[in-house]
Each structure stands twice: as C-alpha cells, then as structure tokens.
Amino acid sequence: MIFTDPAILETYSEKELIELARKRPLPAHIAIIMDGNGRWAKEKGLTRILGHREGIHSVRDVITLCRELEIGVLTIYAFSVENWKRPELEIKTLMLLLEEYLKKELQTMMDNDIRFQAVGKIEKLPSSVIQLIRRVEAETGNNKTMTLNIALNYSGRTEIIDAIQRINEDVQKGTITFKELDEKLFSNYLYTKGSVDPDLMIRTSGEERISNFLLWQMAYTELYFSKTLWPDFRRRNLLLAILDFQGRERRFGKIAPEISHESANAKP
C-alpha cells in the first residue's frame, strides 16, 4: 500500500507527500520525544551544546509543518525530571536555549494563532525561565488554531501522582466525590488538561521506549520510532511518520469487522 511502502514514498517530493497526507485523516495530536542531539554532535566532533542548538531548527520545522497541516495539538518532550542528572553546564545551556527560543518565537506563535503551554513541574525551573513561560502562556492564551505543549521538568509518573493528590484535595473540600471519578474527570487533573490524547507518538534516534512520557495519555497512541537523530529530523521525516500512521488500522480493542461496520454506518 502506498502509505506504508517506504520505497515508493522516497520517490515523492515534499509537496507530493503533503498532498498525499491531506487525503486521509490526520492525527489530531502528535507527541514527540526529541532524542539524539548528543549523538548527532558526537558523530560530527562537536559539543553536545551545539547538538542541542541544531535541534532547535528541527523544532521549528516540525511546528511549522504541523501548523500547515492544521494538526490541533503538538506536544514535544524537551526536558525530563531525569535530565537534572546531566552536567550543570549542559543544563544551564538548555535553559538559555529555551529562553532564547521563546523570545524569538513568541511573535510567530501570535501570527499563526498557536497557543503555548508548558507541562510538567514548572515551579522547579529557574525563576527567569518560569517568568518567561508564564508571559508566553498569557500572551498566547487566546490563540485557538493549534496548541503547542512543551514538556519541561516532566515525568509521566509524577504527573499521575500529582493528579491523584489534587483529586484527593478536591474530595476533602467536597468539590467532587470519589464516586464521580472516571477517566474523563481524571484527565482534567493532568498537566495536559484540555488536550485530546495523542494519536501518534514519534521518537527519534532509534531508541524504542517511551521514557516516562505521557503514560496515561498514550494508552491507545500509535508509536513510531525513527532512526534519524533529532537534529536531522525535518519536515520530510515528519510527513513519512504521518503517512505511516495513516496506513495503520486503529482498533481501540475492537476487531476489524466492527470497525468496518461502524464506518459504513457513520453519518456523513
């Protein structure tokens, strides 16, 4: 099938790939684990810091294409709780790169109606970063066409624990009862409140694990693992991932005949 045959897709131009992707349902929410900056730099005899800086170009490419395709939500994993174990200089550089990116891209977000949201234990970040994050969140808060979530100081397990603690607080206040608790209500206590669950999760660099990312939200997400290192992951790579996703049959626990029957009886 054309959507899953890499040999055929390699012959297509980027414009043709975009046209092809638009012919089938696009994912409403894409999540990305951006992996491989350090290895990319090492292969080229550069510092890890230069690898992170080069990775920003891929971030820009991915966001731009998602906006063009009208993908409603994009969530990128930028800094995990475990990343604090990295060398101090690298951590400081990552924070500076984040500030630099937000300052440069704020107007672009406004021009393209993109709402920015940071997800994670933001209060643990440097104060200057927190202030800038809150400023960008506030200024883009009314944008509606696309939501850009950046996971910072993020842990999927911590997110679930935090949700449970907040639910318990509201139960104690009498705001809700445990009998009311269901999956929909629980999701409203997560960092990603208001966003649909990811349809597609992409991880670059060849690693095949989800690394504590969106553990609750990815119950039925399609996983795509690319061997491409993040700084080399650009628009074409994203298009190939989307086309691979479009070639899959999403069952959500059902069998194929049930899906075909529902599609046949769906209202136009």
N, C-alpha and C positions, 0 to 999 in steps of 0.2 A: 504493500500500500504506500502511496506517495508520501503520506505524512510520517511514516516511520522508516523509510528507506534512505539512510544517510548518503548512499552513493548518488541517488537521484537529486537529493536536496543540495548536494555540493555543487551541482551544475547551475543552480539558481542564483540570480543576483539578489542583493538585499531587498530591492524594490519588489521583486517577484515573491520573495519569502514573506514580505509584509502582506502582499495581496492574497497569498495563499492562507496565511494565518487568519485574515479577516473573513474568510469564507466559512469558518467554523466557530463555535462558541469559544470565546477567550476566557482564561481564568479571571475570576473577579478579584482574587487576592493572590499575589506572588510573594513568597518569603525566600530570602537568600542568605546563606551562610557564606560570607566572603572570605575564602581561605586561600592561602598561598602567596601572600605578599613577601614573606620572609624567604621562601624557597625561590621565588622569582628573582629576588635581589641576589641571593647566594649564587644562583646559576650564572648571573651576569657580573659577579665580582663586585657587587655594590653593597651598601649598608642596608640593613632591614628598614631603616627610616626612609630611604629612597624608594624601597618597595612599597611602603605604606602610601607615600606621596603619589606614586604612579597609580596605585589602586583607586585614588580619587577620580581619575579620568574614567575608570570603569563605572564608578558610582554614577557619575554624570551621564554617561551613555545609557545605562540601564534605566535611570529615572526618566530621561528624555523619551526613550522608546516606549516605556510604559504609559507615559502621558499621551503620546501619539496614538497608541492603540486603545486608549481610554480604559486601561486597567484601573479599577477603582481603588485598590489598596496595594501598596508595596511595603514590605517590612524587611529591613536589612539588619543583620546581626553585626554590630560594629565593635562592641566591647563587652566581654562576658565578666562575670564575677571572678572567674579563674584567671583572667588576664592581668589581675593585680600582681600576680607572681612573676611577671616579666621584669626585665631590668628597669630601674627607675627612669633612666634617660628615655627609653622607648615609650614608657607610659606618658611622660611629660610631653613628648613629641606628638603622640596620638591625640592628647587633649588639645594641643595647639593646632593640629591639623583640623580637628573638629570645629574649633572656634573659627579658624580661617574659612572653612567650608561654609559654615552657617552664615557668616558675614557676607561672603561673596554670592551665595545662592539665594539669599532672602528675597531679593527683587525678582529673581527668576521664578521663585515659588509664587510670588504675588501675581506676576504676569501670566502664569499658567494655571492659576486657581488651584494650587496644591496646598493642602493643609499639612503642616508638620507636627509630629507628635513624638516625644521621646518616651520609651517604655523601659522600665527597669527601676532599680533603686537609685534614682537620680540624686537624691539627697546626699549620697556618698561621694559625688563627684566634686571637683574643685569649685569653689564659690563663683569664680568668674565664668566657668562653663555653665553652671546652673542658671546664673542670671541671663546669659545669652540664650540658653534653651528656652527659658520662660518667656523671654522677649519675642523670639521667633514663633513660639506656640501661640502667643497672644495676637501677634500681627497677622498670622495666617489662619487664625481660628475660625473665620467665617468663610474660608475657601471650601468648595464643595466637590469639585470635579474629581480630585484624587487626594488620597491620604498617604503621606509618607511617614511610616513608623521607623524610627531608628532605635534599635535595642542597645541600651547603654547600661553598663554595670548590671547586666541581665542574667538571670538564672531561671529556667523553667520551673524547677522545684521550689525555689524561693517564691516565685510568683503564685504558685498554688497555695503555699503555706500562708502568704500574706492575704490571699483571698479568704482562706478559712478564718484567719484571725479577724478580718473585717466583718465577715458574716457573723461570727460569734459576738462581736461588739454590737452589731445591729439587733441581734436576738436579745441581748441583755437590755438594750434600750427599748425593746418592744416594737421596733420598726418592721421587723419580719419575724416569722416563726420558722423553726426547722422543717415543719410540715410543708411549708411553701417552697422549700429548696428543691430546685430541679436544675437540669443542665443549662437552661436559658438564664435562670437567675444567677447561677454560679458564674457564668461567663461575664455577667455585668460587674463582677468584682475583680476581674482580671485586669492587667495593665492595658490590654487591647480592647477594653470595653468599647462597644460601638462599631468594631470592625468585624466583618464576616471572617470565618475561619479560612486559612489558606487553601486554595485549590492545588497549588503547585509549590513545592519547596525545592530550591536549587542549591546544591553545594558544589563549590569549585575545588580544584586541586587534586581530585582523585580520592579523597577520603570519603568513606561511605558510612557515616554515622550522623546523628542529628545533634549531638553535643549539647544536650540540656536546653534545647531551643524550642519554644512554643509547644511544650509537652502536651498540654490539654488541647490546644487548638489544632494540632496536627493529627487528630485521631483518624481522619479519612483523607489526609492530604496525599497527593501523588508525589513521589520522591524522584528527583532527577540528579544524578551525580555526574559531574563533568570533570574530565582530567585536566582541563585548562586551568592554569593558575589565575587567580583573580585579576592581576594587572593586565592579563591578555584577554579577559572575558569582556567582550564588547557586544554591540548590537546584534551582530550576526549570531553569536553564541546564544544570546537570549532567545532569538527567533527560533533557533533549532530546538531549544528546550521547550518552547511553547508548542511547536509543531509536534514534538514527541508526545507532549501531554494531550494534544488534540487527537492523537491516534490511539489513545487508550480508552478502554471501556470502564467507566466508573460505576461500580455496582452498589456500594454502600451496604453490603451484606445481602443484597438480593441476587437472584440468578438472572442470566441473560434474557430468558423469555419474559420475565416480569418487567424488565426494563423496556423491552420492545413493545410490550402491551401498553405500558404507561405512556410511552412516546406516541404510540398510534392513537391513543385516546386523549392526548393532551389538547387543550383548547388552543386555537391559533392565536 
